[in-house]
Amino acid sequence: MKLPGRSQAPEPSPRDPGQIVVIAAGSSTAYKVRPGQQLVIGRDSGASIVLDDPGVSPGHISVTRFGPGWLVQSLDPANPALILDPTGRAQPILKELGLRSGELLAGGCQILLYPPAPEPPSAPQPEPPSAPQPEPPSAPQPEPPNRERGEPAA
């Protein structure tokens, strides 16, 4: 199903990667999410993000920030959250789904997942000191002439 008239997605702030933006009732709210943090989005007052929308289940969707993206899971199989595919068509989320970023729908609300910032490269580790290497054997050196025996110099 194509969803005409959905709100225009706000541009993510480059200073705030790894955030969820919820668009509901004409306004948007951004939530900064720490790595490993899990949020439950739903109508229940105990949810991490409470949506006042009758089309949203009390515990509608779970979103966890991990590594390079998000782990998303619908919590109500009878009323699954939807994800928009690249063509703009809504597909139900029927099991856990790993995403880099994406746009989800819960009832009449949009939930935008922005990609976390890339991990900064770790500082190069100094190489451990190596054990001294033995010198390679050198070619045999000719013996100097023995003048006592009367050998001529080369």
Secondary structure, DSSP 4 states (H G I P E B T S, - for coil): -B-TTPPPPPPPPTTS-SEEEEEETTEEEEEE--TT-EEEEESSTTSSEE---TTS-TT-EEEEEETTEEEEEES-TTS--EEE-TTSBEEE--S-EEESSEEEEETTEEEEEPPPPPPPPPPPPPPPPPPPPPPPPPPPPPPPP-GGGTPPP-
